[in-house]
Every structure is written in C-alpha cells, then in structure tokens.
C-alpha cells in the first residue's frame, strides 16, 4: 500500500499569530501572512495537512476544549477545509507528564499510524525547537518559522508560504 506524505504544522506561530496569553477565541485569531495560499499549494502538491499543537490553557483552566474546537473550525472555514486533521494536547508538564505534549512524539505517531504516513517524505513545521524534536526522532525533515537557525531545522523561513517554496525545492518539485 502506498504511503502518504504529510506536512505537520504547529498552530500558534505557524498558522496564526501567537500571543503570550493564548489564542482561544475567533476574535483573537489572526492568520499569518501567506498561510491560506501555502496550505492550498501543499494540498495541490499531494500532501496531507495535519496540525499538531499543545493547548495547555485547557488544563490551566484558561479556556475550554470547546474554545479550541471553535478556533479549529474557524481555520477550516477560511482555508477551504485544507486541514486533514488536528491533534492537540490539552496538558502541561506542571500537571501531567503526557507523551502527547510536544516535545514528545505521541501525537505525531498517532497521525502516522492513522493516515499511513511515510515519515521520510513528511515534514514538521514549527516556530519553536520543541515542535521539531519529535519529528527529528521519527525521521522527518523540519522547517522553522521566525526563529534563529537551529540544528534540528532542515529549512528556515519567515512564513509558511516561504517554507512551502523551500520544501518544494528540497523535494525537487
């Protein structure tokens, strides 16, 4: 059976503007430049698109799971339902040592199994080193947005559209 290729995406700082006090309402949600175009281009290139995000505000009592789902529905409605799935970890290391929370790899591993994904053909795009650690562990290439060069990053870019173009050059398309 043919394996799928996937672009795994962190949410805050990659898809939308990140705020120190969390993005959990549609009113506060703001797409970053080039995101909608990049998502469509990745889809046209045959990639699955799956969000992998920590949402510790849930366990902290700052917002509810319903708020996260509302934001995710908002993303889908403004990207022509480009995302194939969204995985989120509602935990924080202060309260629990969950293997789903990045920098652990369980969210990625679940998606790889569910969607028959080939890690060697897949990428994890994040805005912090902890986003990339689980992908490196699983044999994926990585991209980092708006962060100084780090050894875990295969490529760097200022936004997701720039990352798209670099991924396409890297894979020879």
N, C-alpha and C positions, 0 to 999 in steps of 0.2 A: 504494500500500500504506500502510495506517495505521501511523503511527509510535507507538512505546511511550513511556510516561513512566516515569521511574525515580527512586528515592531511592538515591543513592550514599552509603555510610556508611564513615567511618573505623572501625576496630575498637577499639583501645585508647583509652579515654577517652570513647567514644560508646556502645559495646555493653557493654563490660566495664571494670571498674576498672583503671586504668593504674598500673603500678609502674615505678619508675626502672630496676629490674633485670629487666624484661621479664616478659610473661605467656606462658609456653610449656608449661605443664602444666595439666591439668584441675584438679588440686588447688589451683592458684593462681588459677584463673579464677573471677571473680565478676561476674555480671550486674549492671549498674547498674539503679537503680530505674526501673520503667516500660518497660524495653526490650521485653520479650516482648509486652506489650499494644500498644505502639506499632508493632512490626513487623506484628502481625496487623491492626491498623487501617489501616496503609499498604497492605497486601495487599488488604483489603476495598475500599479506595478505588481499586484498579486499578493500583497502582504495582509495577513490578519492584523488587526489593531486591538491590543488589549492593555487596559490601564491597570497598573499595579501601584497602589497608593496606601500609605499609612494615614489613618484618620483617628489619631489619639484623642481628639477632642470629644469623641463619644464616651470613652471610659472616664475621661476627666469631668464629664457632666456638662460640658460647654454647649454641646448640641446633640441631637438625636440621630439615630440611623436614618430616620425618615428625611432629615435635612440633607444628608449625603446623597440619598437616592434622588431627591428633588434636583440637586445640582447635577447629578449624572444624567437625569432625564433632560435637563436643560442643554447639556453638552450635546446629547444625541439629537435633539430637535433643531440645533443650529449647525449640525455637521452632516445632515442627510443620513443620520444613523450610521456614521462611519465606524463606530467602535463595535467590535465583535463581542467584547465582554469587559467587565470592570470588576477587579478584585480589590478589596480594601480590608485593612487590618484595623479594627477599632480599639486596639490595645496600646499600652505604653509600658516601657520597661520598668517604670516605678511600681506598677501594679501587677504585672504578669510577664513572664518570660516566654512569650508566644513565638513559635517558629514561623508564623505567618508574617510578622512585622519585619520590614527591611531594617537591618541588612541581612536578615535570614532569608532563605530561598523558598519557603513552602508555597507562597502564592504563585511564584513562577512555576514550580514543579507541578502544582495542580493544573495550571493552564496548559502546560506542555503535555500532560497526560490526557486531558480532556479534548484538546484540539489536535492531537497527533503532530506536535510541532518539532521541527528539527532545530535544536539549539545552534548548530553550526551555521545555519542560514538565517538566524534571527539576531535581533538587536534589542538592547535595553537602552532607552534614552531617559536621562535624568538630569537633575540640576544640582545634585549633591553626591559626593562619593558613596554614601551608603546605598544609593539607588543602584549603583553599578556592581558592588561587591557580590551580590547573589548571582548576577548574570555571568560574571567572570568565573565564578565557581562552577557554573553549569556549561561553560564553553561557548558563551555568546560574545559577539562583538558589542561594543558600547559607544554611546555618544553622550557628551556632557554639554549642557547649555549654560552659558554665562558663568563659567567657573574657570579658575586658573587651570592650566594643564596638570593633569594627574595621571599617574602611570596606568590606572585602570581604564582610562578612556582611549578607545581606538580613534575617535574623532572628537573635535570640539566645534561649537557653533554658537552664534548669537541668538538663534531662534530655531524653531522646528523646521521651517522651510529651508534654511541653510543646512541643517542636519540632513534633510531629505536629499538635497543635491550631493552632499558628500557621501552619503550611503550609496547612492546610485553610481557615483564614480568608483567607490570601493568595490562594489559587486560587478562592475563592468557593464552597467546598463545605461 
